[in-house]
Amino acid sequence: MGPSSPKRRLVITIDGPAGAGKSTTARQLASRLGYTYLDTGALYRGIAWKVKISGVDYSNTNQLERLLSTMDLRVSLQNGETRVLVDSNDVTAQLRSPDISRLASSVAAIPTVREWALPIQQRCAGTGGIVVEGRDIGTCVFPDADAKFFLDADVKTRTNRRFQDELKVGQGGDRRKVQDQLLARDAQDRSRKIAPLKPAPDAVVIDSSLLTVGQVVDKMMEIISARR
């Protein structure tokens, strides 16, 4: 019997709404597989950060296109973290505020922005060996991904998770406000005409409401193992 062939390095996508646990799950899954982790939401947050500090009216196509044409946005994938550099400045720590989150959702709904960001995301995948999370990764960015997941959870669970996340970075404090913002983000992401939030037809849908991150990752590993 000859030597066993090396396992294929896959492209794995995880989509889902805010607070479903995508980032934590994607990091742990990537670590378990020895893969790279890419948070595409950070890329759109980086664009939103640039829009905000530039004072650009993002609804003005000409202004937005000029901004994108002069902006140098790079994604650094190191040590399990997605770091965003805008014009050579690492702005990662500034991208998790509620204001940037809301603006990122609005900016990400603009076709010009999504077209501009698409090749950046696709280049990160290289020859595989990557776990990519976002909202349209399995449907639009990597429609031919080797394994696709859609991670969801009930509104109460997602609100609690987002509330705790904001407390950790010194923000939040009003659970009702967090829930209202989350529901508004859901409505915006699911109803946008370009790349709306929805499971890919061939995605495995996992409800994480009553599962630990470890249990979700175990479920994903079972499916991935059969495809390597």
C-alpha positions as a Markdown table, in Angstrom:
| # | Residue | x | y | z |
|---|---|---|---|---|
| 1 | Met | 0.0 | 0.0 | 0.0 |
| 2 | Gly | 1.4 | 3.4 | -1.0 |
| 3 | Pro | 1.6 | 6.4 | 1.2 |
| 4 | Ser | -1.7 | 8.1 | 2.0 |
| 5 | Ser | -2.5 | 11.2 | 0.1 |
| 6 | Pro | -2.5 | 14.5 | 2.0 |
| 7 | Lys | -5.8 | 15.8 | 3.1 |
| 8 | Arg | -7.3 | 18.5 | 0.9 |
| 9 | Arg | -7.2 | 22.0 | 2.4 |
| 10 | Leu | -10.8 | 23.2 | 2.2 |
| 11 | Val | -12.6 | 26.5 | 2.0 |
| 12 | Ile | -15.2 | 26.5 | 4.7 |
| 13 | Thr | -17.8 | 29.2 | 5.1 |
| 14 | Ile | -19.9 | 30.2 | 8.1 |
| 15 | Asp | -22.8 | 32.7 | 7.6 |
| 16 | Gly | -25.4 | 33.9 | 10.0 |
| 17 | Pro | -26.9 | 36.9 | 11.8 |
| 18 | Ala | -25.3 | 39.1 | 14.4 |
| 19 | Gly | -24.9 | 37.4 | 17.8 |
| 20 | Ala | -25.2 | 33.8 | 16.5 |
| 21 | Gly | -21.6 | 33.0 | 17.6 |
| 22 | Lys | -20.0 | 33.0 | 14.1 |
| 23 | Ser | -16.7 | 34.6 | 15.1 |
| 24 | Thr | -16.0 | 32.5 | 18.2 |
| 25 | Thr | -17.0 | 29.3 | 16.4 |
| 26 | Ala | -15.0 | 30.2 | 13.3 |
| 27 | Arg | -11.9 | 30.9 | 15.3 |
| 28 | Gln | -12.2 | 27.6 | 17.2 |
| 29 | Leu | -13.0 | 25.6 | 14.1 |
| 30 | Ala | -10.0 | 27.1 | 12.3 |
| 31 | Ser | -7.8 | 26.3 | 15.3 |
| 32 | Arg | -9.0 | 22.7 | 15.4 |
| 33 | Leu | -8.3 | 22.3 | 11.7 |
| 34 | Gly | -5.0 | 24.2 | 11.7 |
| 35 | Tyr | -6.6 | 26.6 | 9.2 |
| 36 | Thr | -6.6 | 30.4 | 8.7 |
| 37 | Tyr | -9.5 | 32.4 | 10.0 |
| 38 | Leu | -11.0 | 35.3 | 8.1 |
| 39 | Asp | -13.7 | 37.6 | 9.5 |
| 40 | Thr | -15.1 | 39.4 | 6.4 |
| 41 | Gly | -17.3 | 41.6 | 8.6 |
| 42 | Ala | -14.1 | 43.3 | 9.8 |
| 43 | Leu | -13.4 | 44.3 | 6.2 |
| 44 | Tyr | -16.7 | 46.1 | 5.9 |
| 45 | Arg | -16.2 | 47.7 | 9.3 |
| 46 | Gly | -12.8 | 49.0 | 8.0 |
| 47 | Ile | -14.6 | 50.6 | 5.1 |
| 48 | Ala | -17.2 | 52.0 | 7.4 |
| 49 | Trp | -14.5 | 53.4 | 9.7 |
| 50 | Lys | -12.9 | 55.2 | 6.7 |
| 51 | Val | -16.3 | 56.6 | 5.6 |
| 52 | Lys | -16.9 | 57.9 | 9.1 |
| 53 | Ile | -13.6 | 59.7 | 9.6 |
| 54 | Ser | -13.6 | 61.0 | 6.1 |
| 55 | Gly | -17.1 | 62.5 | 6.4 |
| 56 | Val | -18.1 | 61.1 | 3.1 |
| 57 | Asp | -21.8 | 60.8 | 2.2 |
| 58 | Tyr | -21.9 | 57.1 | 1.4 |
| 59 | Ser | -25.2 | 57.5 | -0.4 |
| 60 | Asn | -23.4 | 59.7 | -2.9 |
| 61 | Thr | -22.0 | 57.2 | -5.4 |
| 62 | Asn | -19.3 | 59.5 | -6.8 |
| 63 | Gln | -18.0 | 60.4 | -3.3 |
| 64 | Leu | -18.0 | 56.8 | -2.3 |
| 65 | Glu | -16.2 | 55.6 | -5.5 |
| 66 | Arg | -13.5 | 58.3 | -5.0 |
| 67 | Leu | -13.0 | 57.2 | -1.4 |
| 68 | Leu | -12.6 | 53.5 | -2.4 |
| 69 | Ser | -10.3 | 54.3 | -5.3 |
| 70 | Thr | -7.8 | 56.0 | -2.9 |
| 71 | Met | -8.2 | 53.8 | 0.1 |
| 72 | Asp | -5.6 | 51.1 | 0.8 |
| 73 | Leu | -7.3 | 48.4 | 2.8 |
| 74 | Arg | -5.5 | 45.3 | 3.7 |
| 75 | Val | -6.4 | 42.3 | 5.7 |
| 76 | Ser | -3.7 | 40.6 | 7.9 |
| 77 | Leu | -4.4 | 37.0 | 8.9 |
| 78 | Gln | -2.1 | 36.2 | 11.8 |
| 79 | Asn | -2.3 | 34.1 | 15.0 |
| 80 | Gly | -6.0 | 33.4 | 14.4 |
| 81 | Glu | -7.0 | 37.0 | 14.2 |
| 82 | Thr | -8.2 | 39.1 | 11.3 |
| 83 | Arg | -6.6 | 42.5 | 11.5 |
| 84 | Val | -7.6 | 45.4 | 9.3 |
| 85 | Leu | -5.2 | 48.0 | 8.1 |
| 86 | Val | -6.5 | 51.1 | 6.4 |
| 87 | Asp | -3.9 | 53.3 | 4.7 |
| 88 | Ser | -1.2 | 51.4 | 6.7 |
| 89 | Asn | -2.9 | 52.0 | 10.0 |
| 90 | Asp | -4.1 | 49.1 | 12.1 |
| 91 | Val | -7.7 | 50.1 | 13.0 |
| 92 | Thr | -8.9 | 46.7 | 14.3 |
| 93 | Ala | -9.4 | 47.9 | 17.8 |
| 94 | Gln | -11.7 | 50.7 | 16.6 |
| 95 | Leu | -14.1 | 48.6 | 14.6 |
| 96 | Arg | -16.4 | 47.0 | 17.2 |
| 97 | Ser | -18.4 | 50.1 | 18.4 |
| 98 | Pro | -22.2 | 50.0 | 17.8 |
| 99 | Asp | -21.9 | 53.0 | 15.5 |
| 100 | Ile | -19.4 | 51.3 | 13.2 |
| 101 | Ser | -21.5 | 48.1 | 13.3 |
| 102 | Arg | -24.6 | 50.0 | 12.1 |
| 103 | Leu | -22.6 | 52.0 | 9.5 |
| 104 | Ala | -20.9 | 48.8 | 8.2 |
| 105 | Ser | -24.3 | 47.2 | 7.6 |
| 106 | Ser | -25.5 | 50.2 | 5.6 |
| 107 | Val | -22.2 | 50.5 | 3.6 |
| 108 | Ala | -22.2 | 46.7 | 2.9 |
| 109 | Ala | -25.6 | 47.0 | 1.2 |
| 110 | Ile | -24.1 | 49.2 | -1.5 |
| 111 | Pro | -23.3 | 47.2 | -4.7 |
| 112 | Thr | -20.2 | 49.4 | -5.4 |
| 113 | Val | -18.7 | 48.4 | -2.0 |
| 114 | Arg | -19.5 | 44.7 | -2.3 |
| 115 | Glu | -17.9 | 44.6 | -5.8 |
| 116 | Trp | -14.8 | 46.4 | -4.5 |
| 117 | Ala | -14.5 | 44.1 | -1.5 |
| 118 | Leu | -15.1 | 40.8 | -3.3 |
| 119 | Pro | -11.6 | 40.3 | -4.8 |
| 120 | Ile | -10.0 | 41.2 | -1.5 |
| 121 | Gln | -11.9 | 38.4 | 0.2 |
| 122 | Gln | -11.3 | 35.9 | -2.5 |
| 123 | Arg | -7.5 | 36.5 | -2.5 |
| 124 | Cys | -7.4 | 35.7 | 1.2 |
| 125 | Ala | -8.6 | 32.2 | 0.5 |
| 126 | Gly | -5.5 | 31.4 | -1.6 |
| 127 | Thr | -5.3 | 27.6 | -2.1 |
| 128 | Gly | -7.7 | 26.7 | 0.7 |
| 129 | Gly | -7.1 | 25.9 | 4.4 |
| 130 | Ile | -9.4 | 28.8 | 5.5 |
| 131 | Val | -12.5 | 29.3 | 7.6 |
| 132 | Val | -14.4 | 32.4 | 6.4 |
| 133 | Glu | -17.3 | 33.9 | 8.3 |
| 134 | Gly | -19.7 | 36.6 | 7.3 |
| 135 | Arg | -23.2 | 37.1 | 5.9 |
| 136 | Asp | -23.0 | 36.2 | 2.2 |
| 137 | Ile | -19.9 | 34.0 | 2.1 |
| 138 | Gly | -21.5 | 30.8 | 1.1 |
| 139 | Thr | -24.0 | 32.4 | -1.3 |
| 140 | Cys | -21.8 | 35.0 | -3.1 |
| 141 | Val | -18.1 | 35.2 | -2.1 |
| 142 | Phe | -17.4 | 31.4 | -2.2 |
| 143 | Pro | -20.4 | 29.7 | -3.9 |
| 144 | Asp | -18.2 | 26.7 | -4.6 |
| 145 | Ala | -16.9 | 26.3 | -1.0 |
| 146 | Asp | -16.2 | 22.8 | 0.2 |
| 147 | Ala | -18.3 | 23.1 | 3.3 |
| 148 | Lys | -20.9 | 25.7 | 4.1 |
| 149 | Phe | -22.7 | 26.4 | 7.4 |
| 150 | Phe | -25.4 | 28.8 | 8.4 |
| 151 | Leu | -25.2 | 29.5 | 12.2 |
| 152 | Asp | -28.3 | 30.9 | 13.8 |
| 153 | Ala | -29.8 | 31.3 | 17.3 |
| 154 | Asp | -33.0 | 32.7 | 18.8 |
| 155 | Val | -33.2 | 36.5 | 19.4 |
| 156 | Lys | -32.9 | 36.3 | 23.2 |
| 157 | Thr | -29.7 | 34.2 | 23.0 |
| 158 | Arg | -28.2 | 36.5 | 20.3 |
| 159 | Thr | -29.1 | 39.6 | 22.3 |
| 160 | Asn | -27.4 | 38.2 | 25.5 |
| 161 | Arg | -24.3 | 37.3 | 23.5 |
| 162 | Arg | -24.0 | 40.7 | 21.9 |
| 163 | Phe | -24.7 | 42.4 | 25.2 |
| 164 | Gln | -21.9 | 40.5 | 26.9 |
| 165 | Asp | -19.5 | 41.3 | 24.0 |
| 166 | Glu | -20.2 | 45.0 | 24.4 |
| 167 | Leu | -19.7 | 44.9 | 28.1 |
| 168 | Lys | -16.3 | 43.3 | 27.6 |
| 169 | Val | -15.1 | 46.3 | 25.6 |
| 170 | Gly | -16.7 | 48.9 | 27.9 |
| 171 | Gln | -19.8 | 49.5 | 25.9 |
| 172 | Gly | -23.5 | 48.6 | 26.2 |
| 173 | Gly | -25.4 | 48.5 | 29.4 |
| 174 | Asp | -28.9 | 48.6 | 28.0 |
| 175 | Arg | -30.1 | 45.2 | 27.0 |
| 176 | Arg | -33.3 | 46.4 | 25.3 |
| 177 | Lys | -31.2 | 48.8 | 23.1 |
| 178 | Val | -28.9 | 46.0 | 22.2 |
| 179 | Gln | -31.8 | 43.9 | 21.1 |
| 180 | Asp | -33.4 | 46.7 | 19.1 |
| 181 | Gln | -30.1 | 47.3 | 17.3 |
| 182 | Leu | -29.7 | 43.6 | 16.6 |
| 183 | Leu | -33.2 | 43.3 | 15.1 |
| 184 | Ala | -32.7 | 46.4 | 13.0 |
| 185 | Arg | -29.4 | 44.9 | 11.7 |
| 186 | Asp | -31.2 | 41.6 | 10.9 |
| 187 | Ala | -33.9 | 43.5 | 8.9 |
| 188 | Gln | -31.3 | 45.5 | 7.0 |
| 189 | Asp | -29.1 | 42.4 | 6.2 |
| 190 | Arg | -32.0 | 40.1 | 5.2 |
| 191 | Ser | -33.8 | 42.7 | 3.1 |
| 192 | Arg | -31.0 | 44.2 | 1.1 |
| 193 | Lys | -31.2 | 43.7 | -2.7 |
| 194 | Ile | -27.5 | 42.8 | -3.1 |
| 195 | Ala | -26.3 | 39.6 | -1.3 |
| 196 | Pro | -29.0 | 39.4 | 1.4 |
| 197 | Leu | -28.4 | 37.3 | 4.5 |
| 198 | Lys | -29.8 | 33.8 | 3.9 |
| 199 | Pro | -28.5 | 30.2 | 4.0 |
| 200 | Ala | -26.9 | 28.9 | 0.8 |
| 201 | Pro | -29.1 | 26.1 | -0.7 |
| 202 | Asp | -26.3 | 23.6 | 0.2 |
| 203 | Ala | -25.5 | 25.0 | 3.6 |
| 204 | Val | -25.9 | 23.0 | 6.8 |
| 205 | Val | -28.1 | 25.1 | 9.2 |
| 206 | Ile | -27.1 | 24.9 | 12.9 |
| 207 | Asp | -29.2 | 26.5 | 15.7 |
| 208 | Ser | -26.7 | 27.3 | 18.4 |
| 209 | Ser | -29.3 | 28.6 | 21.0 |
| 210 | Leu | -28.8 | 25.6 | 23.3 |
| 211 | Leu | -25.3 | 24.5 | 22.2 |
| 212 | Thr | -21.9 | 25.4 | 23.5 |
| 213 | Val | -19.3 | 26.6 | 21.0 |
| 214 | Gly | -17.5 | 23.3 | 21.4 |
| 215 | Gln | -20.7 | 21.4 | 20.5 |
| 216 | Val | -21.2 | 23.5 | 17.4 |
| 217 | Val | -17.6 | 22.9 | 16.4 |
| 218 | Asp | -18.0 | 19.2 | 17.0 |
| 219 | Lys | -21.0 | 19.1 | 14.6 |
| 220 | Met | -19.1 | 21.0 | 12.0 |
| 221 | Met | -16.0 | 18.7 | 12.3 |
| 222 | Glu | -18.2 | 15.6 | 11.7 |
| 223 | Ile | -19.4 | 17.1 | 8.4 |
| 224 | Ile | -16.0 | 18.4 | 7.3 |
| 225 | Ser | -14.2 | 15.2 | 8.1 |
| 226 | Ala | -16.4 | 13.4 | 5.5 |
| 227 | Arg | -15.4 | 15.9 | 2.8 |
| 228 | Arg | -11.6 | 15.9 | 3.2 |
